[in-house]
Structure formats: C-alpha cells, structure tokens
C-alpha cells in the first residue's frame, strides 16, 4: 500500500470514528435507515391483500398479482376481494390465508368498523382511522416512504445541478461568474408558492410533476458553497501546475478541485434533505402537493387540523414529521463533526 493510500485510509478512519462519536447522529442514521428499508417493503407490512394463500394445495401471492375470484371457487372473473367473507370462507375451507402485520393498505376503507370514523386507536387499528375510515398506521408507513423517496430524489438532483453551477461559476470567474450570479439572484427571488399555485391549476399534481417544479427552485442551495470553494482553489499551486501540464479545464475541475468542494457539499446534504421533507409536507398540508388521497404526512396533519375531536391524527403526524426532521439535523451535525479538520488530530 502506498503512502497516499495509507493517508486516505487513515483520514477516512478518523472521519468514521468522529461520526460514530456523535451518538445522536450515529443512532439517528441507523434509525432512519432501518425505517426506510422497512418502508420500501410497505406492501409486505400493511396491505389489504394476503401475503400468501394456500387453496387446494396450490400457493398464491395476492400481494404481488391479481387473481380472479373464480380461482378460489367464486363466481365472478373480477379480482378477488379478500375482505369479502364469502371469499375468505371459501379459502379457509380448503386452505389458509397469511395476512400481513397490518391488514389494511394506505387507501383501504374499513367498511365494518367497531367505531365511527375517525376511530380512536384500538387493537384493530393501532393508530386509529382518519375521517374516511382509513388506517392511520398504514398511511403513515406509505407516507413515510413517499416522503423519503421524494426527499432523496430532490436532494440528489438539486445537489448535482447546484454543484455543476457553482463549479462553473467559481472556476471560470469573471463575466461567467457575474452573469450566473445575477441570474441566480433573480431566480431565487421568484415567488415559489405563487408559481406552485398557478401550476397546480394548469397541470394535474403528481409525484414527478411536483419533483420537477421543486427542482427548479431548490438547485440554488449549494451554488454559493461550491462557488466559494472553487474560487478559493482555482489559483492554488496544484491547479496551476495541472493547467501548465496541459490538463483540460474539465479534468482539473473534476479531479483536483471538486474533491475539495465535496467536503462542504456533503455537510449540507442532510439539511437539504430535511428541507425537502418539510417542503413536501407543507405543500400537502396546503393541498398543493400530491394528488388527493395520496398517503402523505402533510395530509395527515391537515386531517388532524380538521378533526380536532380526533387528536391522535395530529399527534401522529406531528411526531412523524418532527422525528424525521430532528433525525436529519442530528445526522447533519454528525457529518459536520466528522468532516471538521479541527477534529482530525491523531
């Protein structure tokens, strides 16, 4: 192993040790990561379709595909409704049914409740139901997954765009920097909420539509940080040496300057992630986000505001959103400590 490889390895080891030393950030990362992995398999945890059905010796996986009712001795060719007592009795008479932990999906309405909607928490509905009779625990799991996927996608795409824009500004400077900086100042001053209101009246809201619109305004978050790093490094000796050796501007930016700028960039990522979650929650709360009926944390908070007689709705939404944002802040603090050069002592 070369001296350079040993140095990089030692530096990485120290950074990981500093990250683990921040117990709040370290455990927050584990908790968020485990919850996100579980939410990716939400259909296996909360679903109104069984995981497995054994009927006359044959195995079926209803959560993965539709089966007509005739397969289980029914009359109709339509997809089987496993909450129908006739279908359940027909299956259990000659087999068995394996239900998920929560036998309700995000949009499943409980037509046989033991309490009027919104129902308080019980053994049937762990976190109660909303004002339409849908299971809150199931909607919380699916809403957490949507929030995480949306926030991760928005953070990744906006960070890539911001790094490219900041790198071009800082490396070339001069007129390029001046023009792009004035454009960013004008673009950042646009009323984002009003534009979202106008767009929501023109196009149908959806996951990808909302992601694109949010991306148009969120890419400027990292521009200033990356620009400052490139402005600082573009006249350093190693950059001048690479330029004198004939290396292209793109090669210098990617190989020599960008690694130095990534330290500050990575530090900001958890905070950008928390901002994306807060933005999606706020838009859903105002009715400008995902389509109506979509499982989202913002809609859960709005239902809690509209149903004050059902405090479990607002409390559940508040704990979920506050827990996510707090965990992201703790992770960001741990990343900041891990990359802090003042903590790189032997």
Secondary structure, 3 states (H helix, E strand, C coil): CCHHHHHHHHHHHHHHHHHHHCHHHHHHHHHHHHHHHHHHCHHHHECCCCCEEEECCEEECCCCCCCEHHHHCCCCCCECCCCCHHHHHHHHHCEEEECCCECCCCCCECCCCCCCCCCCCCCCCCCCECCCCEEHHHHHHHHHHHHHHHHHHHHHHHHHHHHHHHHHHHHHCHHHHHHHHHHHHHHHCCCHHHHHHHHHHHCCCCHHHHHHHHHHHHHHHCHHHHHHHHHHHCCCHHHHHHHHCCCCHHHHHHHHHHHHHHHHHHHHHHHHHHHHHHHHHHHHHHCCCCCCCCCCHHHHHHHHHHCCCCHHHHHHHHHHHHHHHHHHHHHHHHHHHHHCHHHCCC
